[in-house]
Amino acid sequence: MNRKIRLISGFLTVGGWTLASRIMGFVRDMMIAAFLGSGPVAEAFLIAFSLPNMFRRFFGEGAFNTAFIPMFAKKVEDGSDAKAFAEDALSGLAGILIVFTLLAQVFMPFLVLLMASGFVEDARFDLTVDFARITFPYILFISLAALLSGVLNSLGRFAAAAAAPVLLNIILVGVMFGADRLGYNVGRALVWGVPFAGLAQMALVWFAAARAGMPLRLKWPRMTPELKRLAIIAAPAALAGGVVQVNLLVGRQVASYFDGAVAWLNYADRLYQLPLGVVGIAMGVVLLPDLSRRLRAGDATGSRDSINRAAEFTLFLTIPSAVALVVIPFPLVSVLFERGAFGAADAHATAQALVIYGFGLPAFVLAKVLSPVYFAREDTKTPFRFALVSMVVNAVLAIGLSWNIGYLAAAVGTSVAGWVMLVLLWRGTRKFGAAAAMDARLRHVLPRILGSSLVMGAVVWGVAFALQDWLHTAGIRTLALAIVVGAGMMTYALAAMASGAMTLSDLRRYIRRG
């Protein structure tokens, strides 16, 4: 059972599958935009789908897994009864979620009110309540899938857990395509596809865990001393997750008072979530069990190296992505989403939000790298305190600025709060000493990565300006965007090698060391 976790190769596995999922997510959202635009059905679905996804941060890959993975990883390392602990955790989580799902069906109007009070005065409210009652059981399946994914990740098996989200998007894309071809209501078919997709995701990782030598079964929940400790550790993380969800709630509440804004922010969110998911979340998934194992073995040097190489690798991929989102937001949004019911005005509104999210992207990604530094030490209280500060910053900016800049205030609040959270996490790592300190190599390459990204940004802007007519011409605009992106990637690669930000030998060494 004791498998050494290979950091970079694990990241490439998770990142590759996450990239596939995000590409399918783009196809999904392109179809939603084309079929539903930014109208009432689209907004009702987006809020209904966000409800189970919001609560999964508590029960799934959020608070519960944050506490579960280090404890489970230590049991795997020690050779103790990890399987019994995982079964107790799985059964306890399932019992809580079944009760919670039933209660949510009763109190769904209240939950929708919390998410989008701006819907109350029109037909969107009842439609959202109806949709949310159908989608909410997704939380049961996806949270159990997240725990099973944590088991697989702790065993160094990343592929199945990373591949599971692809199923969601494949099923939703298939449902929309089938409903359209058969003449069914696309919006309602999309809603019913959500719980079935969750069930498929859970089944995939359950079978994968069994193949990995960890066949888990559900049993009657019982409170063991270890589960009690798990709950104590998870509680601050749940509160921190609650703070994050308050931030999301504030943004959606602000957006719900501006027609179309829920959809605009969602499509902008989809674009910046691509590098965040592929780079930041993927690295965090791999880093947490790796740090837990190293700390258990007393390997402070290895812990520091893992953190610094994770930060270096993520910044190398994230900073140029952020620059691109800021420099060419409208071509990205227009080519990807502007078709059918999603018009040019929708594209412009989405692009404005995307610029703001682009400025926050490096902070969002680095927070995913620094958070495991705390979680691997079973310290969930410190990130909670930091999250409280970021929540206040987000609420003040999102609500206060909405009177002047409308729905864009939600994006401003999110990005600024992300930077505040990052600064607090970084300063907080000082108490861990050399095990979490920035090393000489990271200090050397960071300004070179930034310089290379700025050079790339200038080239991307110039090529996009030269091809602006093509970028607005149906039939060739996708090719034009591919030329712009390709020019940017080539420029960044050459600038990075010329400046020493990254060399081919470095990349080969990372993959060999894994």
C-alpha positions in Angstrom: 0.0 0.0 0.0 2.9 2.4 0.7 3.4 4.1 -2.6 5.8 7.1 -3.0 3.9 10.0 -4.5 5.6 11.5 -7.5 4.8 15.2 -7.4 5.2 16.5 -11.0 4.1 13.2 -12.7 1.1 13.2 -10.4 0.4 16.8 -11.3 0.7 16.0 -15.0 -1.8 13.1 -14.5 -4.3 15.2 -12.6 -3.7 18.3 -14.7 -4.1 16.4 -18.0 -7.4 14.9 -16.9 -8.5 18.2 -15.5 -7.7 19.9 -18.8 -9.8 17.3 -20.5 -12.6 18.0 -18.1 -12.3 21.8 -18.5 -12.3 21.4 -22.3 -15.5 19.4 -22.1 -16.8 22.0 -19.6 -16.2 24.7 -22.3 -18.2 22.6 -24.8 -20.9 22.2 -22.1 -21.1 26.0 -21.5 -20.8 26.8 -25.2 -23.9 24.7 -25.7 -25.7 26.2 -22.7 -24.9 29.7 -24.1 -26.1 28.8 -27.5 -29.3 27.1 -26.4 -30.2 29.2 -23.3 -28.1 32.4 -23.6 -28.2 34.6 -20.5 -32.0 34.3 -20.1 -34.2 33.1 -17.2 -33.8 29.3 -17.8 -30.0 29.7 -18.1 -29.8 31.7 -14.8 -32.2 29.3 -13.0 -30.1 26.3 -14.0 -26.8 28.0 -13.0 -28.1 28.9 -9.6 -29.7 25.4 -9.1 -26.4 23.7 -10.2 -24.4 26.0 -7.9 -26.3 24.9 -4.8 -25.0 21.3 -4.5 -21.6 22.5 -5.7 -21.5 25.1 -3.0 -22.2 22.6 -0.2 -19.8 20.0 -1.6 -17.0 22.4 -0.5 -18.0 21.4 3.1 -18.6 17.7 2.6 -16.5 16.8 -0.4 -13.1 18.0 -1.5 -13.4 20.9 1.0 -13.5 20.6 4.7 -14.0 16.8 5.1 -11.3 15.8 2.7 -8.9 18.4 4.1 -9.1 16.6 7.4 -9.5 13.1 6.0 -6.5 12.9 3.6 -3.7 13.6 6.1 -5.2 11.2 8.6 -5.7 8.5 6.0 -2.3 9.1 4.4 -0.6 8.6 7.8 -2.4 5.3 8.4 -1.3 4.1 4.9 2.3 5.2 5.8 2.2 3.4 9.2 0.6 0.3 7.8 -2.3 0.6 10.3 -6.0 -0.2 9.4 -6.6 2.5 6.8 -9.4 0.6 5.2 -11.6 0.5 8.4 -11.0 4.2 8.9 -12.0 5.0 5.3 -15.2 2.9 5.6 -16.2 4.6 8.9 -15.6 8.0 7.3 -17.5 7.0 4.1 -20.5 5.7 6.1 -20.6 8.7 8.4 -20.5 11.1 5.5 -23.2 9.2 3.6 -25.5 9.3 6.6 -25.1 13.1 7.1 -25.6 13.8 3.4 -28.8 11.7 3.1 -30.4 13.6 6.0 -29.1 16.9 4.6 -30.4 16.3 1.1 -33.9 15.5 2.5 -34.0 18.6 4.6 -32.8 20.7 1.6 -35.9 19.5 -0.4 -38.1 21.0 2.2 -36.2 24.3 2.7 -35.3 24.8 -1.0 -37.1 28.1 -1.4 -35.1 29.5 1.5 -31.8 28.2 0.0 -32.6 29.8 -3.4 -33.4 33.0 -1.6 -30.0 33.0 0.0 -28.4 32.5 -3.4 -30.3 34.9 -5.5 -32.8 37.2 -3.7 -33.0 39.3 -6.9 -35.0 36.5 -8.5 -37.9 36.9 -6.0 -39.9 39.4 -8.0 -40.1 37.3 -11.3 -40.6 33.8 -12.6 -36.9 32.9 -12.2 -37.4 32.2 -8.5 -40.0 29.4 -8.8 -38.1 27.9 -11.8 -34.9 27.9 -9.8 -36.6 26.2 -6.8 -37.9 23.5 -9.1 -34.6 23.0 -10.8 -32.7 22.9 -7.5 -34.8 20.2 -6.0 -33.8 18.0 -9.0 -30.1 18.9 -8.9 -29.5 18.8 -5.2 -29.0 15.0 -4.7 -25.8 15.5 -6.8 -24.2 16.6 -3.5 -24.6 13.1 -2.1 -22.9 11.4 -5.0 -20.2 13.9 -5.6 -19.2 14.2 -2.0 -18.8 10.4 -1.6 -16.9 10.5 -4.9 -14.6 13.2 -3.4 -13.8 11.0 -0.3 -13.1 8.0 -2.5 -10.9 10.2 -4.7 -9.0 11.2 -1.5 -8.4 7.5 -0.8 -7.0 7.0 -4.3 -4.8 10.2 -4.2 -3.3 9.1 -0.9 -2.4 5.8 -2.5 -0.7 7.7 -5.3 -3.4 6.7 -7.8 -4.5 9.9 -9.4 -5.9 8.9 -12.8 -9.4 7.7 -12.0 -10.1 10.4 -9.5 -9.0 13.1 -12.0 -10.9 11.5 -14.8 -14.2 11.4 -12.9 -15.2 15.0 -13.6 -14.9 14.4 -17.3 -18.0 12.2 -17.0 -20.1 15.1 -15.7 -19.5 17.2 -18.7 -19.7 14.3 -21.2 -23.1 13.4 -19.8 -24.4 17.0 -19.7 -23.2 17.6 -23.3 -24.9 14.4 -24.4 -28.1 15.2 -22.7 -28.3 18.6 -24.3 -27.5 17.2 -27.7 -30.0 14.4 -27.4 -32.8 16.7 -26.1 -32.3 19.1 -29.0 -32.3 16.4 -31.6 -35.4 14.8 -30.1 -37.3 18.0 -29.6 -37.3 17.9 -25.7 -36.9 20.9 -23.4 -33.1 21.4 -23.3 -33.1 23.2 -19.9 -35.1 20.5 -18.1 -33.1 17.7 -19.7 -29.9 19.5 -18.5 -31.2 19.6 -14.9 -32.0 15.9 -14.8 -28.6 15.1 -16.2 -26.9 16.5 -13.1 -27.8 13.8 -10.5 -27.2 11.0 -13.0 -23.7 12.4 -13.8 -23.0 12.5 -10.1 -23.9 8.8 -9.7 -21.6 7.9 -12.6 -18.7 9.8 -11.1 -19.2 8.0 -7.7 -19.4 4.6 -9.4 -16.1 5.2 -11.3 -14.0 6.1 -8.3 -15.6 3.4 -6.1 -14.6 0.7 -8.6 -11.1 2.3 -9.0 -10.6 2.2 -5.2 -11.5 -1.5 -5.1 -9.0 -2.2 -7.9 -6.4 -0.3 -6.0 -6.8 -2.7 -3.1 -9.2 -0.6 -1.1 -12.7 -2.1 -1.6 -14.9 0.0 0.6 -18.4 -0.8 1.7 -21.1 1.2 3.4 -22.2 0.2 6.9 -24.3 1.7 9.7 -22.6 5.0 10.8 -20.9 4.9 14.2 -18.9 7.5 16.1 -15.4 6.2 16.7 -12.6 8.1 18.5 -10.9 8.6 15.1 -14.1 9.9 13.5 -14.5 12.3 16.5 -10.9 13.5 15.9 -11.7 13.8 12.2 -14.8 16.0 13.0 -12.7 18.2 15.3 -10.1 18.8 12.7 -12.7 19.3 9.9 -14.8 21.8 11.9 -12.5 24.8 11.4 -12.0 23.8 7.7 -15.8 23.6 7.4 -16.1 27.1 8.8 -13.4 28.3 6.4 -15.3 26.7 3.6 -18.4 28.5 4.9 -16.5 31.8 4.6 -15.6 31.0 1.0 -19.2 30.2 0.2 -20.3 33.5 1.8 -18.0 35.1 -0.7 -19.7 33.3 -3.5 -23.1 34.1 -2.1 -22.3 37.7 -2.0 -21.2 37.7 -5.6 -24.3 35.9 -6.8 -26.6 38.1 -4.7 -25.1 41.2 -6.3 -25.3 39.6 -9.8 -28.9 38.5 -9.3 -30.0 42.2 -9.2 -28.7 42.7 -12.8 -30.4 40.9 -15.6 -28.0 38.5 -17.3 -25.2 39.1 -14.8 -25.4 35.6 -13.2 -24.7 34.1 -16.6 -22.0 36.6 -17.5 -20.1 36.0 -14.4 -20.5 32.2 -14.8 -19.0 32.3 -18.3 -16.1 34.5 -17.2 -15.6 32.1 -14.2 -15.4 29.2 -16.6 -12.5 30.8 -18.5 -10.4 31.7 -15.5 -11.2 28.4 -13.8 -9.4 26.6 -16.7 -5.9 27.5 -15.5 -7.0 27.5 -11.9 -8.3 23.9 -12.1 -5.6 22.5 -14.4 -2.7 24.1 -12.5 -3.7 25.2 -9.0 -6.3 22.7 -7.9 -4.4 19.8 -9.6 -1.2 20.7 -7.8 -3.0 21.1 -4.5 -4.6 17.6 -4.9 -1.1 16.0 -5.4 0.7 18.2 -2.9 -1.5 17.5 0.2 -0.8 13.7 0.5 2.8 14.3 -0.5 3.4 16.8 2.3 1.5 14.6 4.8 3.8 11.7 4.0 7.0 13.8 4.2 6.0 15.4 7.5 5.2 12.0 8.9 8.7 10.9 7.9 10.3 14.0 9.3 11.6 15.1 5.9 11.7 18.9 6.3 14.1 19.3 3.3 11.9 17.3 1.0 8.8 19.2 2.2 10.5 22.6 1.4 11.5 21.3 -2.0 8.0 20.0 -2.8 6.4 23.4 -1.9 8.9 25.5 -3.9 8.8 23.3 -7.0 5.0 23.3 -6.8 5.0 27.1 -6.6 7.5 27.4 -9.4 5.7 25.0 -11.7 2.3 26.6 -11.1 3.6 30.1 -11.6 5.3 29.1 -14.8 1.9 28.1 -16.2 -0.4 30.6 -14.4 1.2 34.0 -14.9 1.1 33.8 -18.7 -2.5 32.6 -18.5 -3.4 35.6 -16.4 -1.7 38.0 -18.8 -3.6 36.5 -21.7 -7.0 36.8 -19.9 -6.2 40.5 -19.3 -4.9 41.3 -22.7 -7.4 39.5 -25.1 -10.5 39.0 -23.0 -13.1 39.8 -25.8 -11.6 37.6 -28.5 -11.6 34.7 -26.0 -15.2 35.2 -24.9 -16.5 36.0 -28.4 -14.9 33.0 -30.2 -15.9 30.5 -27.4 -19.4 31.7 -26.5 -20.9 34.2 -29.0 -23.4 32.2 -31.0 -27.1 31.4 -30.8 -28.8 33.1 -27.9 -25.5 34.6 -26.6 -24.9 37.9 -28.4 -22.2 40.5 -28.7 -23.5 42.5 -25.8 -23.3 39.3 -23.6 -19.7 38.8 -24.8 -18.6 42.3 -23.9 -20.2 42.1 -20.5 -18.5 38.7 -19.9 -15.1 40.0 -21.1 -15.1 42.9 -18.7 -15.5 40.5 -15.8 -12.9 38.2 -17.2 -10.2 41.0 -17.1 -10.9 41.5 -13.4 -10.7 37.7 -12.7 -7.4 37.6 -14.7 -5.8 40.0 -12.2 -6.8 37.7 -9.4 -5.8 34.4 -11.0 -2.2 34.1 -9.7 -3.5 34.7 -6.1 -6.2 32.0 -6.5 -3.6 29.5 -7.8 -0.9 30.1 -5.2 -3.5 29.9 -2.4 -4.1 26.3 -3.6 -0.3 25.6 -3.3 0.0 27.2 0.2 -3.1 25.8 1.8 -1.8 22.2 1.9 1.2 23.5 4.0 -1.3 24.1 6.8 -3.6 21.2 6.1 -0.8 18.6 6.1 0.0 19.7 9.6 -3.7 19.3 10.5 -3.8 23.0 11.1 -7.2 24.1 9.8 -7.8 27.0 12.3 -5.2 29.4 10.8 -6.6 29.3 7.2 -10.1 29.8 8.8 -9.0 33.0 10.4 -7.4 34.2 7.2 -10.6 33.3 5.3 -12.7 35.5 7.7 -10.5 38.5 6.8 -10.9 37.9 3.0 -14.7 37.4 3.5 -15.0 40.9 5.0 -12.9 42.4 2.2 -15.0 40.7 -0.5 -18.3 41.7 1.1 -17.3 45.4 1.5 -16.0 45.7 -2.1 -18.7 43.6 -3.8 -21.7 45.3 -2.1 -20.1 48.8 -1.8 -18.9 49.1 -5.4 -22.1 47.6 -6.9 -23.8 51.0 -6.7 -21.1 52.4 -9.0 -19.9 49.5 -11.3 -22.8 47.1 -11.0 -22.2 43.4 -11.4 -18.5 43.9 -11.9 -18.2 44.6 -8.2 -18.6 40.9 -7.6 -15.5 40.2 -9.7 -13.5 43.0 -8.0 -14.4 41.7 -4.5 -13.4 38.1 -5.5 -10.0 39.1 -7.0 -9.0 41.5 -4.2 -10.1 39.0 -1.5 -8.0 36.4 -3.3 -4.8 38.5 -3.0 -5.6 39.3 0.7 -5.9 35.5 1.4 -2.6 34.8 -0.4 -0.7 37.4 1.5 -2.0 36.1 4.8 -1.2 32.5 3.9 2.3 33.4 2.8 3.0 35.4 5.9 1.6 32.7 8.1 4.0 30.0 6.8 6.9 31.8 8.6 6.0 29.9 11.7 6.9 26.6 10.0 10.5 27.8 9.5 12.7 26.5 6.7 10.3 23.7 5.9 8.0 26.2 4.1 10.5 29.0 3.2 11.1 30.3 -0.4 14.3 28.8 -1.7 17.0 30.5 -3.9 15.8 28.9 -7.1 12.3 30.2 -6.8 13.6 33.7 -6.0 15.7 33.4 -9.1 13.1 32.3 -11.6 10.1 34.3 -10.4 11.0 37.7 -12.0 12.1 35.9 -15.2 8.7 34.2 -15.4 7.0 37.6 -15.0 9.2 39.2 -17.6 8.6 36.4 -20.1 4.9 36.7 -19.5 4.9 40.4 -20.2 6.8 39.9 -23.5 4.2 37.3 -24.4 1.4 39.7 -23.5 2.7 42.4 -25.8 3.0 39.9 -28.7 -0.5 38.5 -28.1 -2.0 42.0 -28.1 -0.2 42.9 -31.3 -1.2 39.8 -33.2 -4.8 40.1 -32.0 -4.8 43.7 -33.2 -3.5 42.7 -36.6 -6.1 40.0 -36.9 -9.0 41.9 -35.4 -11.1 41.7 -38.6 -10.6 37.9 -38.8 -11.5 37.6 -35.1 -14.9 39.1 -35.9 -15.5 37.1 -39.0 -17.7 33.9 -38.7 -16.0 30.8 -40.1 -12.4 31.9 -39.6 -12.5 33.5 -36.1 -11.6 30.2 -34.4 -8.5 29.9 -36.7 -7.6 33.5 -35.9 -7.8 32.9 -32.2 -5.6 29.8 -32.6 -3.0 31.8 -34.4 -3.0 34.4 -31.6 -2.7 31.8 -28.9 -0.1 29.9 -30.8 2.0 33.0 -31.3 1.7 33.7 -27.5 2.8 30.2 -26.6 5.8 30.2 -28.9 6.9 33.7 -27.7 6.6 32.7 -24.0 8.5 29.5 -24.5 11.4 31.3 -26.3 11.4 34.2 -23.7 11.4 31.7 -20.8 14.3 29.8 -22.2 16.2 33.0 -23.1 15.8 34.4 -19.6 16.4 31.2 -17.7 12.9 31.0 -16.3 12.7 27.4 -17.5 14.9 25.1 -19.5 14.2 21.8 -21.2 16.7 20.1 -18.9 14.8 21.5 -15.9 11.5 20.1 -17.3 13.1 16.7 -17.9 14.6 16.7 -14.4 11.2 17.6 -12.8 9.4 14.8 -14.6 12.2 12.3 -13.8 12.1 13.2 -10.2 8.3 13.4 -10.3 
